[in-house]
Amino acid sequence: MKVKLTTVESSMIHAVGYDAKTKTLEVVFNSGLTYCYEGVPRKIYKELMETESKGGYMRDCIIDCYPYHQLSRRR
């Protein structure tokens, strides 16, 4: 699956993409690692994109809240 990534302003995150069909959130961290979070509602994705603190939102509402896996490729 290839989602369109949007670069964001964050000290933690480089880019974010979302596939509404599969409810998969793809996050490229500034470390270069990419993670896919599964079962993420569109509302959560929209809130992430609209919040001032994307890293804080990730920690509070996404990391450890949804099943995830690390992608082996780096972007």
PDB file with one MODEL, atoms N, CA, C and O in Angstrom:
MODEL        1
ATOM      1  N   MET A   1       0.837  -1.181   0.000  1.00  0.00           N
ATOM      2  CA  MET A   1       0.000   0.000   0.000  1.00  0.00           C
ATOM      3  C   MET A   1       0.880   1.242   0.000  1.00  0.00           C
ATOM      4  O   MET A   1       1.816   1.368   0.790  1.00  0.00           O
ATOM      5  N   LYS A   2       0.555   2.145  -0.901  1.00  0.00           N
ATOM      6  CA  LYS A   2       1.280   3.410  -0.929  1.00  0.00           C
ATOM      7  C   LYS A   2       0.306   4.540  -0.683  1.00  0.00           C
ATOM      8  O   LYS A   2      -0.629   4.756  -1.454  1.00  0.00           O
ATOM      9  N   VAL A   3       0.539   5.255   0.400  1.00  0.00           N
ATOM     10  CA  VAL A   3      -0.315   6.403   0.684  1.00  0.00           C
ATOM     11  C   VAL A   3       0.449   7.673   0.349  1.00  0.00           C
ATOM     12  O   VAL A   3       1.680   7.698   0.364  1.00  0.00           O
ATOM     13  N   LYS A   4      -0.300   8.725   0.046  1.00  0.00           N
ATOM     14  CA  LYS A   4       0.324  10.014  -0.227  1.00  0.00           C
ATOM     15  C   LYS A   4       0.708  10.631   1.109  1.00  0.00           C
ATOM     16  O   LYS A   4      -0.138  10.827   1.982  1.00  0.00           O
ATOM     17  N   LEU A   5       1.973  10.930   1.258  1.00  0.00           N
ATOM     18  CA  LEU A   5       2.467  11.501   2.504  1.00  0.00           C
ATOM     19  C   LEU A   5       2.471  13.021   2.422  1.00  0.00           C
ATOM     20  O   LEU A   5       2.792  13.603   1.385  1.00  0.00           O
ATOM     21  N   THR A   6       2.113  13.644   3.522  1.00  0.00           N
ATOM     22  CA  THR A   6       2.143  15.097   3.635  1.00  0.00           C
ATOM     23  C   THR A   6       3.194  15.467   4.671  1.00  0.00           C
ATOM     24  O   THR A   6       3.137  15.002   5.809  1.00  0.00           O
ATOM     25  N   THR A   7       4.146  16.296   4.286  1.00  0.00           N
ATOM     26  CA  THR A   7       5.167  16.763   5.216  1.00  0.00           C
ATOM     27  C   THR A   7       4.504  17.674   6.243  1.00  0.00           C
ATOM     28  O   THR A   7       3.669  18.510   5.900  1.00  0.00           O
ATOM     29  N   VAL A   8       4.887  17.500   7.511  1.00  0.00           N
ATOM     30  CA  VAL A   8       4.303  18.308   8.579  1.00  0.00           C
ATOM     31  C   VAL A   8       5.403  19.016   9.359  1.00  0.00           C
ATOM     32  O   VAL A   8       6.571  18.629   9.311  1.00  0.00           O
ATOM     33  N   GLU A   9       5.004  20.063  10.078  1.00  0.00           N
ATOM     34  CA  GLU A   9       5.942  20.780  10.933  1.00  0.00           C
ATOM     35  C   GLU A   9       5.875  20.177  12.323  1.00  0.00           C
ATOM     36  O   GLU A   9       4.885  20.342  13.035  1.00  0.00           O
ATOM     37  N   SER A  10       6.930  19.481  12.702  1.00  0.00           N
ATOM     38  CA  SER A  10       6.952  18.816  14.001  1.00  0.00           C
ATOM     39  C   SER A  10       8.383  18.445  14.344  1.00  0.00           C
ATOM     40  O   SER A  10       9.176  18.123  13.459  1.00  0.00           O
ATOM     41  N   SER A  11       8.714  18.490  15.627  1.00  0.00           N
ATOM     42  CA  SER A  11      10.046  18.070  16.045  1.00  0.00           C
ATOM     43  C   SER A  11      10.140  16.545  16.121  1.00  0.00           C
ATOM     44  O   SER A  11      11.230  15.990  16.259  1.00  0.00           O
ATOM     45  N   MET A  12       8.985  15.871  16.030  1.00  0.00           N
ATOM     46  CA  MET A  12       8.942  14.412  16.153  1.00  0.00           C
ATOM     47  C   MET A  12       8.626  13.706  14.834  1.00  0.00           C
ATOM     48  O   MET A  12       9.125  12.611  14.577  1.00  0.00           O
ATOM     49  N   ILE A  13       7.793  14.339  14.000  1.00  0.00           N
ATOM     50  CA  ILE A  13       7.253  13.691  12.802  1.00  0.00           C
ATOM     51  C   ILE A  13       7.676  14.442  11.547  1.00  0.00           C
ATOM     52  O   ILE A  13       7.644  15.671  11.497  1.00  0.00           O
ATOM     53  N   HIS A  14       8.074  13.673  10.534  1.00  0.00           N
ATOM     54  CA  HIS A  14       8.442  14.267   9.243  1.00  0.00           C
ATOM     55  C   HIS A  14       7.229  14.352   8.307  1.00  0.00           C
ATOM     56  O   HIS A  14       6.982  15.389   7.691  1.00  0.00           O
ATOM     57  N   ALA A  15       6.469  13.237   8.207  1.00  0.00           N
ATOM     58  CA  ALA A  15       5.353  13.206   7.268  1.00  0.00           C
ATOM     59  C   ALA A  15       4.275  12.230   7.746  1.00  0.00           C
ATOM     60  O   ALA A  15       4.534  11.312   8.524  1.00  0.00           O
ATOM     61  N   VAL A  16       3.056  12.465   7.249  1.00  0.00           N
ATOM     62  CA  VAL A  16       1.906  11.648   7.636  1.00  0.00           C
ATOM     63  C   VAL A  16       1.087  11.338   6.393  1.00  0.00           C
ATOM     64  O   VAL A  16       0.922  12.184   5.514  1.00  0.00           O
ATOM     65  N   GLY A  17       0.574  10.109   6.330  1.00  0.00           N
ATOM     66  CA  GLY A  17      -0.332   9.725   5.256  1.00  0.00           C
ATOM     67  C   GLY A  17      -1.468   8.902   5.833  1.00  0.00           C
ATOM     68  O   GLY A  17      -1.335   8.297   6.897  1.00  0.00           O
ATOM     69  N   TYR A  18      -2.600   8.885   5.114  1.00  0.00           N
ATOM     70  CA  TYR A  18      -3.756   8.153   5.619  1.00  0.00           C
ATOM     71  C   TYR A  18      -4.506   7.499   4.476  1.00  0.00           C
ATOM     72  O   TYR A  18      -4.749   8.123   3.443  1.00  0.00           O
ATOM     73  N   ASP A  19      -4.872   6.244   4.663  1.00  0.00           N
ATOM     74  CA  ASP A  19      -5.693   5.512   3.699  1.00  0.00           C
ATOM     75  C   ASP A  19      -7.057   5.294   4.341  1.00  0.00           C
ATOM     76  O   ASP A  19      -7.198   4.477   5.251  1.00  0.00           O
ATOM     77  N   ALA A  20      -8.061   6.026   3.865  1.00  0.00           N
ATOM     78  CA  ALA A  20      -9.397   5.972   4.459  1.00  0.00           C
ATOM     79  C   ALA A  20     -10.051   4.605   4.269  1.00  0.00           C
ATOM     80  O   ALA A  20     -10.825   4.164   5.119  1.00  0.00           O
ATOM     81  N   LYS A  21      -9.744   3.933   3.157  1.00  0.00           N
ATOM     82  CA  LYS A  21     -10.341   2.612   2.900  1.00  0.00           C
ATOM     83  C   LYS A  21      -9.929   1.588   3.945  1.00  0.00           C
ATOM     84  O   LYS A  21     -10.757   0.830   4.449  1.00  0.00           O
ATOM     85  N   THR A  22      -8.645   1.576   4.265  1.00  0.00           N
ATOM     86  CA  THR A  22      -8.124   0.578   5.214  1.00  0.00           C
ATOM     87  C   THR A  22      -7.971   1.143   6.625  1.00  0.00           C
ATOM     88  O   THR A  22      -7.609   0.418   7.552  1.00  0.00           O
ATOM     89  N   LYS A  23      -8.250   2.447   6.785  1.00  0.00           N
ATOM     90  CA  LYS A  23      -8.070   3.136   8.074  1.00  0.00           C
ATOM     91  C   LYS A  23      -6.646   2.952   8.602  1.00  0.00           C
ATOM     92  O   LYS A  23      -6.428   2.700   9.787  1.00  0.00           O
ATOM     93  N   THR A  24      -5.689   3.087   7.688  1.00  0.00           N
ATOM     94  CA  THR A  24      -4.277   2.952   8.041  1.00  0.00           C
ATOM     95  C   THR A  24      -3.606   4.318   8.033  1.00  0.00           C
ATOM     96  O   THR A  24      -3.682   5.067   7.058  1.00  0.00           O
ATOM     97  N   LEU A  25      -2.952   4.619   9.141  1.00  0.00           N
ATOM     98  CA  LEU A  25      -2.203   5.865   9.288  1.00  0.00           C
ATOM     99  C   LEU A  25      -0.720   5.537   9.161  1.00  0.00           C
ATOM    100  O   LEU A  25      -0.196   4.711   9.909  1.00  0.00           O
ATOM    101  N   GLU A  26      -0.051   6.176   8.226  1.00  0.00           N
ATOM    102  CA  GLU A  26       1.390   5.965   8.044  1.00  0.00           C
ATOM    103  C   GLU A  26       2.115   7.201   8.546  1.00  0.00           C
ATOM    104  O   GLU A  26       1.802   8.320   8.141  1.00  0.00           O
ATOM    105  N   VAL A  27       3.082   6.997   9.426  1.00  0.00           N
ATOM    106  CA  VAL A  27       3.803   8.114  10.027  1.00  0.00           C
ATOM    107  C   VAL A  27       5.303   7.909   9.829  1.00  0.00           C
ATOM    108  O   VAL A  27       5.860   6.880  10.212  1.00  0.00           O
ATOM    109  N   VAL A  28       5.943   8.909   9.223  1.00  0.00           N
ATOM    110  CA  VAL A  28       7.398   8.901   9.068  1.00  0.00           C
ATOM    111  C   VAL A  28       7.950   9.824  10.142  1.00  0.00           C
ATOM    112  O   VAL A  28       7.705  11.030  10.133  1.00  0.00           O
ATOM    113  N   PHE A  29       8.695   9.238  11.063  1.00  0.00           N
ATOM    114  CA  PHE A  29       9.273  10.020  12.150  1.00  0.00           C
ATOM    115  C   PHE A  29      10.569  10.666  11.693  1.00  0.00           C
ATOM    116  O   PHE A  29      11.179  10.227  10.718  1.00  0.00           O
ATOM    117  N   ASN A  30      10.988  11.707  12.395  1.00  0.00           N
ATOM    118  CA  ASN A  30      12.232  12.396  12.047  1.00  0.00           C
ATOM    119  C   ASN A  30      13.448  11.489  12.202  1.00  0.00           C
ATOM    120  O   ASN A  30      14.514  11.790  11.665  1.00  0.00           O
ATOM    121  N   SER A  31      13.303  10.397  12.921  1.00  0.00           N
ATOM    122  CA  SER A  31      14.393   9.419  13.068  1.00  0.00           C
ATOM    123  C   SER A  31      14.622   8.653  11.770  1.00  0.00           C
ATOM    124  O   SER A  31      15.644   7.987  11.602  1.00  0.00           O
ATOM    125  N   GLY A  32      13.646   8.756  10.842  1.00  0.00           N
ATOM    126  CA  GLY A  32      13.738   8.022   9.589  1.00  0.00           C
ATOM    127  C   GLY A  32      12.903   6.750   9.600  1.00  0.00           C
ATOM    128  O   GLY A  32      12.712   6.127   8.556  1.00  0.00           O
ATOM    129  N   LEU A  33      12.406   6.361  10.761  1.00  0.00           N
ATOM    130  CA  LEU A  33      11.585   5.156  10.863  1.00  0.00           C
ATOM    131  C   LEU A  33      10.146   5.461  10.469  1.00  0.00           C
ATOM    132  O   LEU A  33       9.630   6.543  10.748  1.00  0.00           O
ATOM    133  N   THR A  34       9.506   4.496   9.820  1.00  0.00           N
ATOM    134  CA  THR A  34       8.124   4.639   9.389  1.00  0.00           C
ATOM    135  C   THR A  34       7.272   3.578  10.065  1.00  0.00           C
ATOM    136  O   THR A  34       7.631   2.401  10.088  1.00  0.00           O
ATOM    137  N   TYR A  35       6.147   4.001  10.612  1.00  0.00           N
ATOM    138  CA  TYR A  35       5.217   3.090  11.274  1.00  0.00           C
ATOM    139  C   TYR A  35       3.838   3.214  10.652  1.00  0.00           C
ATOM    140  O   TYR A  35       3.429   4.298  10.237  1.00  0.00           O
ATOM    141  N   CYS A  36       3.125   2.096  10.590  1.00  0.00           N
ATOM    142  CA  CYS A  36       1.734   2.066  10.146  1.00  0.00           C
ATOM    143  C   CYS A  36       0.868   1.718  11.342  1.00  0.00           C
ATOM    144  O   CYS A  36       1.115   0.731  12.036  1.00  0.00           O
ATOM    145  N   TYR A  37      -0.140   2.529  11.577  1.00  0.00           N
ATOM    146  CA  TYR A  37      -1.098   2.306  12.659  1.00  0.00           C
ATOM    147  C   TYR A  37      -2.415   1.882  12.017  1.00  0.00           C
ATOM    148  O   TYR A  37      -2.890   2.532  11.086  1.00  0.00           O
ATOM    149  N   GLU A  38      -3.006   0.793  12.510  1.00  0.00           N
ATOM    150  CA  GLU A  38      -4.181   0.208  11.881  1.00  0.00           C
ATOM    151  C   GLU A  38      -5.460   0.524  12.650  1.00  0.00           C
ATOM    152  O   GLU A  38      -5.458   0.647  13.874  1.00  0.00           O
ATOM    153  N   GLY A  39      -6.555   0.650  11.896  1.00  0.00           N
ATOM    154  CA  GLY A  39      -7.857   0.884  12.509  1.00  0.00           C
ATOM    155  C   GLY A  39      -8.052   2.294  13.029  1.00  0.00           C
ATOM    156  O   GLY A  39      -8.855   2.523  13.934  1.00  0.00           O
ATOM    157  N   VAL A  40      -7.319   3.238  12.459  1.00  0.00           N
ATOM    158  CA  VAL A  40      -7.386   4.632  12.920  1.00  0.00           C
ATOM    159  C   VAL A  40      -8.548   5.349  12.216  1.00  0.00           C
ATOM    160  O   VAL A  40      -8.560   5.448  10.989  1.00  0.00           O
ATOM    161  N   PRO A  41      -9.512   5.843  12.981  1.00  0.00           N
ATOM    162  CA  PRO A  41     -10.638   6.564  12.354  1.00  0.00           C
ATOM    163  C   PRO A  41     -10.163   7.851  11.670  1.00  0.00           C
ATOM    164  O   PRO A  41      -9.187   8.474  12.087  1.00  0.00           O
ATOM    165  N   ARG A  42     -10.877   8.224  10.615  1.00  0.00           N
ATOM    166  CA  ARG A  42     -10.542   9.446   9.867  1.00  0.00           C
ATOM    167  C   ARG A  42     -10.511  10.664  10.800  1.00  0.00           C
ATOM    168  O   ARG A  42      -9.690  11.562  10.615  1.00  0.00           O
ATOM    169  N   LYS A  43     -11.391  10.698  11.788  1.00  0.00           N
ATOM    170  CA  LYS A  43     -11.455  11.808  12.747  1.00  0.00           C
ATOM    171  C   LYS A  43     -10.118  11.991  13.470  1.00  0.00           C
ATOM    172  O   LYS A  43      -9.670  13.120  13.672  1.00  0.00           O
ATOM    173  N   ILE A  44      -9.489  10.890  13.855  1.00  0.00           N
ATOM    174  CA  ILE A  44      -8.198  10.950  14.554  1.00  0.00           C
ATOM    175  C   ILE A  44      -7.123  11.499  13.612  1.00  0.00           C
ATOM    176  O   ILE A  44      -6.307  12.330  14.012  1.00  0.00           O
ATOM    177  N   TYR A  45      -7.126  11.032  12.366  1.00  0.00           N
ATOM    178  CA  TYR A  45      -6.175  11.542  11.369  1.00  0.00           C
ATOM    179  C   TYR A  45      -6.358  13.051  11.192  1.00  0.00           C
ATOM    180  O   TYR A  45      -5.381  13.801  11.194  1.00  0.00           O
ATOM    181  N   LYS A  46      -7.605  13.493  11.041  1.00  0.00           N
ATOM    182  CA  LYS A  46      -7.871  14.921  10.845  1.00  0.00           C
ATOM    183  C   LYS A  46      -7.416  15.736  12.052  1.00  0.00           C
ATOM    184  O   LYS A  46      -6.831  16.808  11.901  1.00  0.00           O
ATOM    185  N   GLU A  47      -7.690  15.220  13.253  1.00  0.00           N
ATOM    186  CA  GLU A  47      -7.268  15.932  14.464  1.00  0.00           C
ATOM    187  C   GLU A  47      -5.738  16.018  14.540  1.00  0.00           C
ATOM    188  O   GLU A  47      -5.189  17.044  14.942  1.00  0.00           O
ATOM    189  N   LEU A  48      -5.064  14.945  14.154  1.00  0.00           N
ATOM    190  CA  LEU A  48      -3.594  14.961  14.135  1.00  0.00           C
ATOM    191  C   LEU A  48      -3.084  16.056  13.195  1.00  0.00           C
ATOM    192  O   LEU A  48      -2.172  16.809  13.538  1.00  0.00           O
ATOM    193  N   MET A  49      -3.680  16.132  12.022  1.00  0.00           N
ATOM    194  CA  MET A  49      -3.217  17.103  11.031  1.00  0.00           C
ATOM    195  C   MET A  49      -3.534  18.542  11.441  1.00  0.00           C
ATOM    196  O   MET A  49      -2.859  19.474  11.005  1.00  0.00           O
ATOM    197  N   GLU A  50      -4.556  18.726  12.276  1.00  0.00           N
ATOM    198  CA  GLU A  50      -4.968  20.084  12.657  1.00  0.00           C
ATOM    199  C   GLU A  50      -4.345  20.571  13.960  1.00  0.00           C
ATOM    200  O   GLU A  50      -4.372  21.768  14.245  1.00  0.00           O
ATOM    201  N   THR A  51      -3.785  19.664  14.753  1.00  0.00           N
ATOM    202  CA  THR A  51      -3.275  20.066  16.065  1.00  0.00           C
ATOM    203  C   THR A  51      -1.938  20.800  15.958  1.00  0.00           C
ATOM    204  O   THR A  51      -1.162  20.580  15.028  1.00  0.00           O
ATOM    205  N   GLU A  52      -1.694  21.660  16.913  1.00  0.00           N
ATOM    206  CA  GLU A  52      -0.420  22.395  16.975  1.00  0.00           C
ATOM    207  C   GLU A  52       0.726  21.453  17.318  1.00  0.00           C
ATOM    208  O   GLU A  52       1.797  21.527  16.717  1.00  0.00           O
ATOM    209  N   SER A  53       0.498  20.564  18.289  1.00  0.00           N
ATOM    210  CA  SER A  53       1.553  19.662  18.744  1.00  0.00           C
ATOM    211  C   SER A  53       1.294  18.244  18.234  1.00  0.00           C
ATOM    212  O   SER A  53       0.622  17.442  18.882  1.00  0.00           O
ATOM    213  N   LYS A  54       1.843  17.964  17.061  1.00  0.00           N
ATOM    214  CA  LYS A  54       1.632  16.650  16.453  1.00  0.00           C
ATOM    215  C   LYS A  54       2.287  15.543  17.267  1.00  0.00           C
ATOM    216  O   LYS A  54       1.728  14.452  17.385  1.00  0.00           O
ATOM    217  N   GLY A  55       3.452  15.802  17.823  1.00  0.00           N
ATOM    218  CA  GLY A  55       4.122  14.809  18.659  1.00  0.00           C
ATOM    219  C   GLY A  55       3.314  14.490  19.906  1.00  0.00           C
ATOM    220  O   GLY A  55       3.169  13.326  20.278  1.00  0.00           O
ATOM    221  N   GLY A  56       2.794  15.516  20.545  1.00  0.00           N
ATOM    222  CA  GLY A  56       1.963  15.327  21.737  1.00  0.00           C
ATOM    223  C   GLY A  56       0.697  14.553  21.416  1.00  0.00           C
ATOM    224  O   GLY A  56       0.280  13.683  22.181  1.00  0.00           O
ATOM    225  N   TYR A  57       0.088  14.872  20.285  1.00  0.00           N
ATOM    226  CA  TYR A  57      -1.131  14.168  19.875  1.00  0.00           C
ATOM    227  C   TYR A  57      -0.818  12.702  19.584  1.00  0.00           C
ATOM    228  O   TYR A  57      -1.587  11.814  19.953  1.00  0.00           O
ATOM    229  N   MET A  58       0.308  12.453  18.925  1.00  0.00           N
ATOM    230  CA  MET A  58       0.724  11.070  18.650  1.00  0.00           C
ATOM    231  C   MET A  58       0.859  10.299  19.957  1.00  0.00           C
ATOM    232  O   MET A  58       0.350   9.186  20.087  1.00  0.00           O
ATOM    233  N   ARG A  59       1.553  10.902  20.928  1.00  0.00           N
ATOM    234  CA  ARG A  59       1.779  10.223  22.213  1.00  0.00           C
ATOM    235  C   ARG A  59       0.470   9.985  22.965  1.00  0.00           C
ATOM    236  O   ARG A  59       0.273   8.924  23.556  1.00  0.00           O
ATOM    237  N   ASP A  60      -0.417  10.972  22.941  1.00  0.00           N
ATOM    238  CA  ASP A  60      -1.655  10.891  23.725  1.00  0.00           C
ATOM    239  C   ASP A  60      -2.756  10.052  23.073  1.00  0.00           C
ATOM    240  O   ASP A  60      -3.520   9.382  23.768  1.00  0.00           O
ATOM    241  N   CYS A  61      -2.838  10.088  21.745  1.00  0.00           N
ATOM    242  CA  CYS A  61      -4.023   9.530  21.080  1.00  0.00           C
ATOM    243  C   CYS A  61      -3.758   8.426  20.058  1.00  0.00           C
ATOM    244  O   CYS A  61      -4.704   7.805  19.572  1.00  0.00           O
ATOM    245  N   ILE A  62      -2.484   8.167  19.721  1.00  0.00           N
ATOM    246  CA  ILE A  62      -2.225   7.179  18.665  1.00  0.00           C
ATOM    247  C   ILE A  62      -1.243   6.097  19.111  1.00  0.00           C
ATOM    248  O   ILE A  62      -1.554   4.909  19.034  1.00  0.00           O
ATOM    249  N   ILE A  63      -0.062   6.500  19.575  1.00  0.00           N
ATOM    250  CA  ILE A  63       0.940   5.517  19.999  1.00  0.00           C
ATOM    251  C   ILE A  63       0.384   4.718  21.171  1.00  0.00           C
ATOM    252  O   ILE A  63      -0.130   5.294  22.129  1.00  0.00           O
ATOM    253  N   ASP A  64       0.483   3.422  21.098  1.00  0.00           N
ATOM    254  CA  ASP A  64      -0.037   2.482  22.104  1.00  0.00           C
ATOM    255  C   ASP A  64      -1.562   2.473  22.208  1.00  0.00           C
ATOM    256  O   ASP A  64      -2.108   1.851  23.119  1.00  0.00           O
ATOM    257  N   CYS A  65      -2.263   3.154  21.288  1.00  0.00           N
ATOM    258  CA  CYS A  65      -3.727   3.127  21.266  1.00  0.00           C
ATOM    259  C   CYS A  65      -4.250   2.292  20.093  1.00  0.00           C
ATOM    260  O   CYS A  65      -5.387   1.822  20.120  1.00  0.00           O
ATOM    261  N   TYR A  66      -3.424   2.112  19.074  1.00  0.00           N
ATOM    262  CA  TYR A  66      -3.805   1.351  17.886  1.00  0.00           C
ATOM    263  C   TYR A  66      -2.712   0.340  17.568  1.00  0.00           C
ATOM    264  O   TYR A  66      -1.536   0.587  17.833  1.00  0.00           O
ATOM    265  N   PRO A  67      -3.105  -0.814  16.992  1.00  0.00           N
ATOM    266  CA  PRO A  67      -2.097  -1.782  16.577  1.00  0.00           C
ATOM    267  C   PRO A  67      -1.198  -1.142  15.513  1.00  0.00           C
ATOM    268  O   PRO A  67      -1.670  -0.367  14.681  1.00  0.00           O
ATOM    269  N   TYR A  68       0.075  -1.464  15.545  1.00  0.00           N
ATOM    270  CA  TYR A  68       0.996  -0.854  14.586  1.00  0.00           C
ATOM    271  C   TYR A  68       2.102  -1.836  14.210  1.00  0.00           C
ATOM    272  O   TYR A  68       2.326  -2.844  14.880  1.00  0.00           O
ATOM    273  N   HIS A  69       2.778  -1.508  13.128  1.00  0.00           N
ATOM    274  CA  HIS A  69       3.980  -2.249  12.751  1.00  0.00           C
ATOM    275  C   HIS A  69       4.937  -1.273  12.075  1.00  0.00           C
ATOM    276  O   HIS A  69       4.534  -0.274  11.480  1.00  0.00           O
ATOM    277  N   GLN A  70       6.198  -1.599  12.191  1.00  0.00           N
ATOM    278  CA  GLN A  70       7.229  -0.763  11.588  1.00  0.00           C
ATOM    279  C   GLN A  70       7.443  -1.231  10.159  1.00  0.00           C
ATOM    280  O   GLN A  70       7.541  -2.431   9.906  1.00  0.00           O
ATOM    281  N   LEU A  71       7.515  -0.305   9.235  1.00  0.00           N
ATOM    282  CA  LEU A  71       7.821  -0.652   7.858  1.00  0.00           C
ATOM    283  C   LEU A  71       9.328  -0.806   7.731  1.00  0.00           C
ATOM    284  O   LEU A  71      10.096  -0.088   8.372  1.00  0.00           O
ATOM    285  N   SER A  72       9.735  -1.739   6.905  1.00  0.00           N
ATOM    286  CA  SER A  72      11.171  -1.997   6.777  1.00  0.00           C
ATOM    287  C   SER A  72      11.849  -0.964   5.903  1.00  0.00           C
ATOM    288  O   SER A  72      13.057  -0.752   6.003  1.00  0.00           O
ATOM    289  N   ARG A  73      11.071  -0.320   5.047  1.00  0.00           N
ATOM    290  CA  ARG A  73      11.696   0.652   4.141  1.00  0.00           C
ATOM    291  C   ARG A  73      11.806   2.009   4.822  1.00  0.00           C
ATOM    292  O   ARG A  73      11.032   2.347   5.718  1.00  0.00           O
ATOM    293  N   ARG A  74      12.765   2.754   4.378  1.00  0.00           N
ATOM    294  CA  ARG A  74      12.911   4.149   4.830  1.00  0.00           C
ATOM    295  C   ARG A  74      12.629   5.046   3.658  1.00  0.00           C
ATOM    296  O   ARG A  74      12.967   4.714   2.522  1.00  0.00           O
ATOM    297  N   ARG A  75      12.011   6.181   3.917  1.00  0.00           N
ATOM    298  CA  ARG A  75      11.684   7.119   2.827  1.00  0.00           C
ATOM    299  C   ARG A  75      12.723   8.202   2.772  1.00  0.00           C
ATOM    300  O   ARG A  75      12.640   9.095   1.928  1.00  0.00           O
TER     301      ARG A  75
ENDMDL
END
